[in-house]
Amino acid sequence: MFGIRVLIYLIGIGLVIWILVRLAKSPRVEQKTRAKVDDMVRCARCGTFIPRNEALQEGDRYYCCSRHRNEDR
């Protein structure tokens, strides 16, 4: 009977140590790099939002494709 009690305590201590090690190794939310989100602009023709670096600019208006830019001229 005494041996089972010691075995249960050892298993419990081992479980606590395993959980603490797993928590120490897991990446924290603050350390993760976040993807840089570019500014979004709306197509003047269809209203679709697209990243500013992918949009076609004509004056102060942005377009999602050359077809919409040509149709709006």
C-alpha positions in Angstrom: 0.0 0.0 0.0 2.8 2.4 0.9 4.5 1.8 -2.5 1.4 2.7 -4.5 1.1 6.0 -2.7 4.8 6.9 -3.4 4.3 5.9 -7.1 1.2 8.2 -7.4 3.1 11.1 -5.9 6.0 10.5 -8.2 3.7 10.4 -11.2 2.0 13.6 -10.1 5.4 15.4 -9.6 6.5 14.2 -13.0 3.3 15.5 -14.6 3.7 18.9 -13.0 7.3 19.1 -14.2 6.3 18.0 -17.8 3.6 20.7 -17.9 6.0 23.4 -16.7 8.6 22.4 -19.3 5.9 22.4 -22.1 4.7 25.9 -21.1 8.3 27.2 -21.0 9.0 25.9 -24.5 5.8 27.1 -26.1 6.1 30.3 -28.2 4.5 33.3 -26.6 2.0 35.4 -28.5 4.1 38.6 -28.0 7.1 36.9 -29.6 5.4 35.8 -32.8 6.1 38.0 -35.8 3.0 39.5 -37.2 2.5 39.8 -41.0 2.7 43.3 -42.2 -0.7 44.4 -43.6 -0.5 46.9 -46.4 -3.0 49.8 -46.7 -6.1 48.8 -48.5 -7.8 50.9 -51.2 -11.1 50.6 -52.9 -11.4 50.2 -56.7 -13.2 53.2 -58.1 -15.1 51.0 -60.6 -16.3 47.9 -58.7 -15.6 48.8 -55.0 -13.3 45.8 -54.4 -10.7 46.4 -51.7 -7.1 45.7 -52.8 -3.7 46.4 -51.3 -2.4 49.8 -52.3 0.9 48.3 -53.7 -1.1 46.1 -56.1 -3.6 48.8 -57.2 -3.4 50.8 -60.4 -3.5 54.5 -59.7 -5.0 57.1 -62.0 -4.8 60.5 -60.4 -6.4 60.2 -57.0 -8.4 57.0 -57.9 -7.4 53.4 -57.6 -8.4 50.4 -59.7 -8.1 46.7 -59.3 -7.3 46.0 -62.9 -6.5 47.8 -66.2 -9.9 46.9 -67.6 -11.7 48.9 -64.9 -9.2 51.8 -65.2 -9.9 51.9 -69.0 -13.6 51.7 -68.6 -13.7 54.6 -66.2 -11.8 57.0 -68.5 
